[in-house]
Amino acid sequence: MQLPHSITQKNIRLSYILTFINNSFFWFAPWLLFLLNYITFPQAAVLQSIGLLTTVISEVPTGALADLIGKKKTLHLAFLLTGTGEIIMAFSNSYPQFIISYIILNIGYSFYSGTMEAFTYDTLVANNEQAKYNKVVSRTEAYSNAGTAISSIAGGFLYTIWIGLPFLATGITKFIGLIVSFFIDEPRVDTEKLSIKNFIEQSGRGFQHLFDKKMIGFTILLLTFGIFHVATYEIIDDITVIDYGYTAKAIGVLYAAAVVIAIPSSLLYERISRKVEPVKIFYLGIIVLGLHYIFTPWIGVTMWTFLFLMRVLYSPLRNNALSEILNSSTDSRIRATTLSTYSMMRTIPFVLLAGYIGTVSERIGIRNFDALFFGLMLVLTIPQIILLTKNKFKPEQIVQNVPVTVK
């Protein structure tokens, strides 16, 4: 049964608003500086791994729950928990308090992860408009970057007033998102009745799809790249800018500038994807990330900043391409489950290695670690890209092989 076109349009508009709200991280620039007031850098790395361990444990169950109880209810939970966790973080000043905050936060972000993307795609599917997804995902990425840009600049200044204020502002914003989420309409897609048996079966279908014989080669590349991608955005970018001497305000301006220049490329994705296959856009994105960091030991702050901005300029194209690849190759009934499964699997290595990354980078120097770490990424991923290109991987040919029986 289709959604009325007016409802589809309303859902998409509200998804843009919710994306903007969810990505308004006022702590985006000074979060590590905030933690370093109370704990050491290796402790901060371990804290990140604790938060991500929570994500690993809750990622697939929350994705399966989204497919079974609906995306709307799942988004309610996401904004409620993230808002609560952010406010707790604002008033925390000890390691145990940080741990509690991180656990609540990451459970909340697990509910959001995959759910919003699945909600948007399923809204289009319900009205047989999934061909418009490349346009929608381009705008979604632009709203995401706009939210981060505005909050990043504001957060750098809020930090100078009170170091917990960026987290408090983020928490309040999340509760606004909770209110907005009540106005969306649930996409009408095939689903199953919620039961323990169906919940357990649903939780395993993401793995089943990702390791389908036609998908497994790309999945292995995704997981290899995901290891380095998670580490980059969880800790490496932040420790590197601090190593280069950036202050809280300067980090805020840098990160804001980065996401602002990324907005045009987000909007251009629709046009680019008509001429270049999403898989090729994604492959190039992997190489761009590696090339940014392997030169770090030999360049100064000006050149590193330039390369950082160029990398971020391309990032929306890579992210949008990956989103289109995963969604176009996945059935609606297991979409949130599959996206959450991938998110969980790429996170596990960082959870295990976060403390090691913190220790080694301090021992050999952060910039030397960057070059070795991303040199390894290129060595591991380039042969896989060559093989997948040779085999002509086509994600749109996989969706019909999803083994799901609706009851």
N, C-alpha and C positions, 0 to 999 in steps of 0.2 A: 504494500500500500504506500503510495507516494505522499510526501509532505506537500502541502500547498506551496506554490512558488513564493508567496509572501512570507511564509514561515521559514523557508529555506534562506531567503535573504536576511531575515531577522537573525537567524542563528549565526550566519556568517558574520554579520556586523557585530553581534555580541562576542563571537569568538575573537575578533580583532581587539575588542575592548579588554577581554579577559587575558589575552596574550600580552597586551601592553601592561596590564596590572601585574601579572605574574612575573614579568621580567623587569619590573621596577625595583631593582635591588639597590637601595640606597647605600648599602654596605659594600657594593661591588668593588670600590676602590680601596677603602681602608680596612677591610675585614682582617687581613693578616696583621696590620699594624695594631689593630684593636687587641687581638689575641696576644701579641708579643708584649703587651703591657702586663700580662699575668702569667704567661707560660713561655717556654723556649720554642725555638723553631722546630726541632725534632718532635716535641710534644704536639705542636700544631699540625704537623704532618700525620701523626698518629690519630689526632682528633678527626682529621679529614677521613682517615680510613675507617674510624668508628662510625662516622656518619654514613659513609658509603657501604659499610657492612650492613647497617640497618636497611639501606636501599636494596642491597643484594637479597636480604632475607624477605623483604616485603614487596619487591618489584613485581614478580610474577603473580603472587596471590592478588595484589591490587589490580593488576591488568586483567586477570581472569574475572575478578569481581566486577570490573567495569563492563565487561562483555555480558555478564549475567544479570546484574541489577540495573544496568544502564549508566550511561556517561554522565547524566545530569547529577544523580545522587553521588557519584564518585567525585565529581568536581566540587560539590558541597563539602565533602570530607577533606579534599585537598586544601581548599582555602581556609577552612576552619583550623586544621592542624598546622599549616605553615604560618598562619597569623599568630597562633598561640606560641609556637616555637620561636618565632622572631622576637616577640615581646619578652619572653623569658630570657633570650640571649641578651637583650638590651640591658638587663639588670643583673646579669651574671658577672662574677669576678673570680671564680675558682674553677679548677679543672673538672670536678664532679658536676658543677652546675652547667658547664659547657657541654659535657657529655649528655646530660638530660635534654638540653636544648637541641643538640644535634640529632638525637634519636627522634624526637617529636618532629623536627623539621623534615628529616629525610623520609619519615613515613608519609608525611604530607606531600612531599615532592614525588614520592613513588605513586601516590594516587593521581597526581597530575600527569606524570610521565606517561606518554603514550595515549592517555585518555583524551586530552584536548585534540591531538592530531587525529585520533580515530573518530572523535566527535565531528570534526570538520569534514573529514572524508566521507563518513557515513551520512552526514547531512546532504552532501551532494549525491551520493549513491541513491538515497531515498527518493530523489527527484530526477534520477537518471542524468545527472549533470557532472559526473566525475571527470569528464574531459576538461572541465574548468579548473581542476585542482592545481595545475601549474600556475594559473593566475592567482588563485586564492593563497597558495603557499608563498608566492612572491610577496604578496601584501602582508601576510602573516609575519614573515621574517622582517619586513620593514617596520611593522608595529612593535615587534619584539626588540629590534635595535633602537627604535625611538624611545621606548620605555627605559631601556638600559642607559642610553645616552643622557637623558634628562636626569634620571635618578643618580647617575654616577657623578655628574657635576655637583648636584645638590648635596650628595652624600659626603663629598670631600669637604665641603664647607660646614655641614652639620657636625662632622667629626670634630672640628675645631671648637664648636660650642660645648658639646658633651660627647665623649667617645661612644656612648651607647645609643645616641640619638639616631644614627643611620638605621640601626636594627629596629628601633621603636617605630620609625617612619615606615619601614618596610612592613612591619606587622599590621599597622593601621591600614595600609594600602591593601593588604591581603584580605582583611575583613570587608573592605569595600568590594573586593572581588567576590566574596561569599554572597553578598547581597545581589550583585549583578547576576551571579550564576542561577538564581531562582527564576530569572526571566527567560531562560533558554527552553526550547522544546526538545524532547528526546527524539533522536532520529529513529524512524521505524524500519528496522532491519531484522532479518531472521535471527532469532535468539533461542535460547533454551531456558526452561524453567529452573530457577535457582534451587539446587539441592546439593548435599554434600558430595554425592556421586558425580553430578555434573560439574561441580566446582573442581574436584580433583582431576577429572578428565580434561576439563578446559585448561587447567594449569599446564598440562603436558603438551597441548596442541601447538603452542608456540615453538617448542623444541622440535616437534615433529615436522613442522613446516620449514623451519630454518635449516634442518638437516635432511630435507628432501633431496634426492639424488641430483635434481636439476638446480638446486639452490645451494648446496653445500660448499661448492667452490667459492662463491661470492661470500657466503657466511664466514668462511675461514679468513678471507681478506678483511671483512668487517671487524671480526674479533681481533685480528692482528693490529689493524689501524686503531681500533677502539681503545686498546691498552694505552697507546701513546697519546691519543686524543684526550682521554679522561685525565691523564697525568698533567697534560698541558694546561687544561682549564681549571683543574682542581688546585694545583700548587705551583707548577713550573713558571707560568707567566708571572705570577705574583712575586715569587722569590727572585726572579730575574730583574724585574723593574726595581725592586727594593735594592738589589745588588748594584744596579746602575745609579742609585742615589735619589730616586724619585721620592718626594714627600706625599702625604695624603692628598693634598690639593692637586699636586702635579699628576698623581696617578688618576685622580678623578677626571682631570682635563684630558689626559692621554686616552683613557678608556672611553670617555665621551666622544672624543674626536674619532676614535676607531670605529665606534658603532654608527656615528653619523655618516662617515664616508661609506659605510657598508650598506646604508639604506638604498642608494641608487642601484647597486648591484643586486639587491634583493628584488627590486622592481623590474630589473632587466632580465631576471631569470626566465620569465615567460617567453620573451622573444628569443633568448639564447637557446632555450631548450627545444625550440622548434627547429633549429638548425643543427644543434649538436646533441647527441644522445646523452641522457642523464648519467649513464654509467661512465662515459668519457669525461664529463664534467667532474664527477666524483673522483675518478682516478687522478686527474690533474691536481685536485685539491689535496690529496695525500702528499704528492711531491712538493707542492708549494709550502706545506707546513714543515716538511723536513728541511727544505733549503733555507728557510728562515733561520733555523736554529743551529745548523751545523757550522756556521761562520761566527758564532757568538764569541769565542775566545779571542778572535783577531780583529774585532771591530769595536768602535767607540759607541757612545750612547746615541749620537746623531744617526749613524748608519743603522744601528739596531732598531731605533724608533721608526725609521723609514721602512725597513723590512717588515717590522711588526704591523704597521699600518697597511702595507701592501698585502700582507697575509690576511688581515682581517677584511680587506676589501673583497677578497675572493671567497672568504669563508661562507657567506650566505649562499653563494652558488653551489658550493659543495654540500652544505646542509640541506638546501632545497632539493638538490638532485637525489641525495640519499633518501629523503622523505618520500619523493615520488617513486623511487625504485622499490622501497619497502611496501608502500601502500598499493602500488599497482600490481604487486606480486602476491598480495595477501587477501584472502576472503574476509568480508565484513564481519563474519561471525567470530573470527579469531584475531581481528586486527589489533585491538588494545593488548591482548595477550601476547601476540608476537612482538610488538614494539617494546613491551615491558620486558619480555624475555631477552631480547637483544641488549637492551639497556643494562639488565642485570649481568649478563655474561661478559660484557666488555668492562664492567666495573670490578669484577672479582680480582683480576691481577693487581690493580692499584691498591685494593684493600690489603692484599698480602704484602705488597712491596712498598707501601707508603713510608713506613719507618726507615726502611733501607734507603729509599730515595733521599730522605732528609739527612740521614747520617753520611752517605757517600758524597752528596753534593756539598756538604760542609767540609768534608775531608779533602776532596780534590779540587774544590772550587766550583761554584755554581755554573759558571760559563763553560768550564771544561766538561762538566757533567752534561750540560745541554748538548754540546757537540757530539759526545759519545752516544748519548741516549737517542738522538734523532738520526744519527748516522746508522745506528742499528735498525731504526724503523725503516729507513730507505732500503737497506740490505734485505730486510725481510719482506717488504711489500712489493717492490718493483718486479721481482720474478713472478709473483702472483698476478699482478696486473697484466704482464705480458702473456701469461698462460690464459687468463680469462678473455683477453682480447683475441687471442688465437682461436679459442673455442666459441667465440661470438655469443657471449652470455646475453640472454634476452629476458629481463624480469617479467615482462608482460605475458610470457608464454608459460608461466609457472602457476598462476592463480587457480587455474582449473584443476590442478592436481591436489588441492588442499583436501585432505581426507576428513571431512566433517559430516556427521549425520545429525540433522536437526530432529529433535524429538517433540 
